[in-house]
Amino acid sequence: MGGAVGPDDLLDLARYPLHDLGGARGRALLAAARARFAAEGVLTLPGFVASPAIAALGREIEPLLPQAYYCAQNHNPYLVPDDPALPPDHPRNRPQVSDKGCLADDLIPPASALRRLYDWPPLRAFLAALLGVPALHRYDDPLGSLNVNIFREGQQLGWHFDNADFATTLMLQVPEAGGAFEYVPAIRTPEDENYPAVAEVLAGAGRAVRRLDIAAGTLVLFRGRYALHRVAPVVGPRLRLIAVLSYDTRPGVMLSEHTRRLFYGRAA
C-alpha cells in the first residue's frame, strides 16, 4: 500500500456510512444492524472492506507472519480448570483442542492500514451504538489489543464459550475449504447451563448448529458468552487470516501476564 492509507480508502462507506451515523442512511444502517444483532447475537457486514483493499491488507500482513507465535491448547468448553467432581465425559470437562498462530499487537506497525482502522473513532462509535453502551475503548495491552490469528491446514478452534461480552473480527483471507465459524446461539443462560444440549453439540449431534461462511472483507460482531462456538479445521494450504479488534466498555483494559504467556509465548 503506497502512502498513508486510512479508513476512507479501505471501507465501502457508501454501503456502510459509519462516518455519518446521524444522517438518514447512517440511522437506517444502525437500526437494521441493531435489530439483526439483537435477534441473532451475531452481525456480519459483508464487503465492509472492499475487495481490492482487503487484498492489499493481506499483502501488508503477509511479511509479518513468520513472527507469529504458534501454540496448541487443550481446554474444556468453559475455558476453566476441569471439575474433578464431575466425570471426564461431562460437558464441563470434555476436552477440546485449539491450535493457531497469533500475530501480537506490537508486531503490527503503527502506520499499517489495519491499525488505522482499529484506531478509527467512527468504528468504535458504531459498535458502541450497536451494543447500547456509552463508549468503547481500545485495549491498552501491549500484545493483545490488535491481533491477527493464523490458521494453517488442520488447525482449528475447539468448541467454547467466550469470557468476554463480545468480539469484533475482520476476515482478511479465507482458506480453500474448511475453517467455517459454527455456533449455537443462546444455548445457555445465566440461570441454566443446559448441559444436555451442550453435550449433543460436542458429540456432533447438535441440530441447532449454525454456520457462517465468512468472506474476506467481512466485519463480524459476535456475542459468545452464551453461544457455544468453534472454528472448524482448515482444509488446504491457503491460510485463514482473521484480525481480532479488541475493545471494552472500560478504559485501560490489559491482559494478565499468564494470559500473555499462554497466547503469545511472552509477557511483553
C-alpha positions as CSV (number, residue, x, y, z in Angstrom):
1,M,0.0,0.0,0.0
2,G,1.6,3.3,-1.0
3,G,1.4,6.3,1.3
4,A,-0.8,6.6,4.4
5,V,-3.9,4.6,4.0
6,G,-6.9,5.3,6.2
7,P,-10.5,4.0,6.6
8,D,-11.7,6.2,3.8
9,D,-9.5,4.2,1.4
10,L,-10.4,0.8,2.9
11,L,-14.1,0.9,3.7
12,D,-17.2,0.9,1.5
13,L,-18.6,4.0,3.2
14,A,-21.4,4.3,0.6
15,R,-22.8,0.9,1.8
16,Y,-21.8,1.4,5.5
17,P,-21.8,5.1,6.3
18,L,-20.1,4.8,9.7
19,H,-18.8,8.3,9.4
20,D,-22.3,9.8,9.3
21,L,-24.4,7.8,11.8
22,G,-26.5,10.9,12.4
23,G,-27.6,11.1,8.8
24,A,-30.6,9.3,7.3
25,R,-28.6,6.5,5.8
26,G,-26.4,6.1,8.9
27,R,-29.5,5.9,11.1
28,A,-31.1,3.3,8.8
29,L,-27.9,1.2,8.9
30,L,-27.7,1.4,12.7
31,A,-31.4,0.4,13.1
32,A,-31.1,-2.6,10.8
33,A,-27.9,-3.7,12.4
34,R,-29.3,-3.4,15.9
35,A,-32.3,-5.5,15.0
36,R,-30.2,-8.3,13.5
37,F,-27.7,-8.3,16.3
38,A,-30.4,-8.4,19.0
39,A,-32.2,-11.2,17.2
40,E,-29.2,-13.4,16.4
41,G,-26.4,-12.4,18.7
42,V,-24.2,-12.0,15.6
43,L,-23.8,-9.3,13.0
44,T,-22.0,-9.8,9.7
45,L,-21.2,-6.9,7.4
46,P,-20.1,-8.4,4.1
47,G,-17.9,-6.2,2.0
48,F,-17.1,-3.9,4.9
49,V,-13.6,-3.7,3.4
50,A,-13.8,-3.7,-0.4
51,S,-12.1,-6.5,-2.4
52,P,-9.1,-4.5,-3.6
53,A,-8.4,-3.1,-0.2
54,I,-8.8,-6.4,1.7
55,A,-6.3,-8.0,-0.7
56,A,-3.9,-5.1,0.0
57,L,-4.4,-5.6,3.7
58,G,-3.4,-9.3,3.3
59,R,-0.3,-8.3,1.4
60,E,0.6,-5.8,4.2
61,I,0.3,-8.6,6.8
62,E,2.0,-11.4,4.9
63,P,5.6,-10.4,5.6
64,L,4.9,-10.2,9.3
65,L,3.6,-13.8,9.5
66,P,6.9,-15.5,10.2
67,Q,7.0,-13.6,13.6
68,A,3.7,-15.1,14.7
69,Y,3.6,-17.4,17.8
70,Y,2.0,-20.8,17.2
71,C,0.6,-22.9,20.1
72,A,-1.8,-25.7,20.7
73,Q,-4.1,-25.8,23.8
74,N,-6.2,-28.4,25.4
75,H,-9.2,-27.0,27.2
76,N,-12.8,-27.6,28.0
77,P,-15.6,-25.6,26.5
78,Y,-15.7,-23.3,29.5
79,L,-12.0,-22.3,29.4
80,V,-11.6,-23.0,33.1
81,P,-9.9,-25.8,35.0
82,D,-11.7,-29.2,34.9
83,D,-14.1,-30.0,37.7
84,P,-12.9,-33.2,39.4
85,A,-16.3,-33.7,41.0
86,L,-17.7,-34.4,37.5
87,P,-16.9,-37.3,35.2
88,P,-14.4,-36.8,32.3
89,D,-17.1,-37.1,29.7
90,H,-19.3,-34.4,31.3
91,P,-19.6,-31.3,29.1
92,R,-17.9,-29.3,31.8
93,N,-14.8,-31.4,31.3
94,R,-15.0,-32.5,27.7
95,P,-11.6,-31.9,26.1
96,Q,-11.2,-29.6,23.1
97,V,-8.2,-28.6,21.1
98,S,-7.4,-25.2,19.8
99,D,-4.3,-24.5,17.7
100,K,-3.4,-21.5,15.7
101,G,-0.8,-18.8,15.2
102,C,-1.1,-15.3,16.6
103,L,0.5,-12.1,15.4
104,A,0.7,-9.9,18.5
105,D,-0.2,-6.2,18.6
106,D,3.4,-5.0,18.9
107,L,4.3,-6.7,15.6
108,I,1.7,-4.8,13.6
109,P,3.3,-1.5,12.5
110,P,1.8,1.8,13.9
111,A,1.3,3.1,10.3
112,S,-0.4,0.0,9.0
113,A,-3.8,0.3,7.4
114,L,-5.2,-2.3,9.7
115,R,-4.1,-0.4,12.8
116,R,-5.6,2.8,11.3
117,L,-8.9,1.0,11.0
118,Y,-8.7,-0.3,14.6
119,D,-8.0,3.2,15.9
120,W,-10.7,4.9,13.8
121,P,-13.2,6.6,16.2
122,P,-16.3,6.2,14.0
123,L,-15.8,2.4,14.1
124,R,-15.9,2.4,17.9
125,A,-18.8,4.8,17.9
126,F,-20.8,2.4,15.6
127,L,-20.0,-0.7,17.7
128,A,-20.9,1.2,20.9
129,A,-24.2,2.2,19.5
130,L,-24.9,-1.4,18.4
131,L,-24.1,-2.7,21.9
132,G,-26.1,0.1,23.5
133,V,-23.1,1.3,25.6
134,P,-21.9,4.9,26.0
135,A,-18.5,4.3,24.5
136,L,-15.9,1.6,23.6
137,H,-12.2,1.9,24.3
138,R,-9.2,0.2,22.7
139,Y,-7.4,-2.3,24.9
140,D,-4.2,-0.9,26.4
141,D,-2.5,-4.3,26.3
142,P,0.9,-4.2,24.5
143,L,0.2,-7.6,22.9
144,G,-3.5,-8.3,22.9
145,S,-5.1,-5.1,21.6
146,L,-5.0,-5.8,17.8
147,N,-4.1,-9.3,16.7
148,V,-4.1,-11.4,13.6
149,N,-5.0,-15.1,14.1
150,I,-3.5,-17.5,11.6
151,F,-4.9,-21.0,10.9
152,R,-2.8,-23.4,8.9
153,E,-4.1,-26.6,7.4
154,G,-5.7,-28.8,10.1
155,Q,-5.8,-26.0,12.7
156,Q,-9.0,-25.0,14.4
157,L,-10.6,-23.5,17.5
158,G,-12.4,-26.1,19.6
159,W,-15.9,-25.6,20.9
160,H,-16.0,-23.0,23.7
161,F,-17.8,-20.1,25.3
162,D,-16.2,-16.7,25.5
163,N,-15.4,-14.9,28.7
164,A,-15.8,-11.5,27.1
165,D,-19.2,-10.0,26.3
166,F,-18.5,-9.5,22.6
167,A,-15.8,-10.0,20.0
168,T,-15.1,-7.9,16.8
169,T,-13.2,-9.5,13.9
170,L,-12.4,-8.7,10.3
171,M,-11.8,-11.6,7.9
172,L,-8.6,-10.9,5.9
173,Q,-8.3,-14.2,4.0
174,V,-10.3,-17.4,3.8
175,P,-8.9,-20.9,3.3
176,E,-9.5,-23.1,0.3
177,A,-12.0,-25.1,2.4
178,G,-13.0,-25.7,6.0
179,G,-12.4,-23.1,8.6
180,A,-16.1,-22.2,8.9
181,F,-17.4,-20.5,12.0
182,E,-20.0,-22.6,13.7
183,Y,-22.2,-21.6,16.6
184,V,-25.3,-22.3,18.7
185,P,-26.9,-19.1,19.9
186,A,-28.2,-18.8,23.4
187,I,-27.6,-22.4,24.2
188,R,-27.1,-21.5,27.9
189,T,-28.3,-18.7,30.1
190,P,-27.1,-17.2,33.4
191,E,-29.6,-19.4,35.2
192,D,-29.2,-22.7,33.2
193,E,-26.0,-24.2,31.7
194,N,-28.2,-26.6,29.7
195,Y,-25.6,-29.3,29.8
196,P,-27.7,-31.9,27.8
197,A,-27.9,-29.6,24.8
198,V,-24.1,-28.7,25.1
199,A,-23.4,-32.5,25.2
200,E,-25.3,-33.0,22.0
201,V,-23.2,-30.4,20.2
202,L,-19.9,-31.8,21.5
203,A,-21.0,-35.2,20.3
204,G,-21.7,-33.9,16.8
205,A,-25.4,-34.4,17.1
206,G,-26.5,-30.8,17.8
207,R,-29.2,-30.0,15.3
208,A,-29.2,-26.3,16.2
209,V,-25.7,-25.6,15.0
210,R,-25.5,-22.6,12.6
211,R,-22.7,-22.0,10.2
212,L,-21.2,-18.8,8.9
213,D,-19.0,-19.0,5.8
214,I,-17.5,-15.6,6.2
215,A,-16.0,-14.0,3.1
216,A,-12.8,-11.9,3.1
217,G,-13.6,-8.3,4.0
218,T,-16.5,-9.1,6.3
219,L,-16.7,-7.4,9.7
220,V,-18.3,-9.6,12.4
221,L,-19.6,-8.6,15.8
222,F,-20.4,-11.7,18.0
223,R,-21.7,-12.4,21.5
224,G,-20.0,-15.6,22.6
225,R,-20.6,-15.7,26.3
226,Y,-23.8,-17.7,26.0
227,A,-23.3,-19.1,22.4
228,L,-21.2,-22.2,22.0
229,H,-18.9,-21.8,19.0
230,R,-15.9,-23.0,17.2
231,V,-13.8,-22.6,14.0
232,A,-13.8,-25.9,12.1
233,P,-10.4,-27.3,10.9
234,V,-8.9,-25.6,7.9
235,V,-8.5,-27.7,4.7
236,G,-5.8,-26.9,2.1
237,P,-2.6,-24.9,2.2
238,R,-4.2,-21.4,2.0
239,L,-4.1,-19.7,5.4
240,R,-7.2,-18.5,7.2
241,L,-6.3,-15.0,8.4
242,I,-8.6,-13.0,10.7
243,A,-7.9,-9.8,12.6
244,V,-9.2,-9.5,16.1
245,L,-10.0,-5.9,17.2
246,S,-10.3,-5.8,21.0
247,Y,-12.4,-3.2,22.6
248,D,-14.0,-2.8,26.0
249,T,-16.5,-0.6,27.8
250,R,-13.8,0.2,30.3
251,P,-10.7,2.1,29.5
252,G,-7.2,0.7,30.3
253,V,-8.0,-3.0,29.9
254,M,-5.0,-5.2,29.9
255,L,-4.4,-9.0,29.9
256,S,-2.7,-10.8,32.8
257,E,0.9,-11.9,32.4
258,H,-0.3,-15.5,32.5
259,T,-2.6,-14.9,29.5
260,R,0.1,-13.1,27.5
261,R,2.5,-16.0,28.0
262,L,-0.3,-18.5,27.1
263,F,-1.3,-16.8,23.8
264,Y,1.9,-15.0,22.7
265,G,4.7,-17.0,24.4
266,R,6.0,-14.0,26.2
267,A,4.9,-11.4,28.7
268,A,6.0,-8.3,26.9
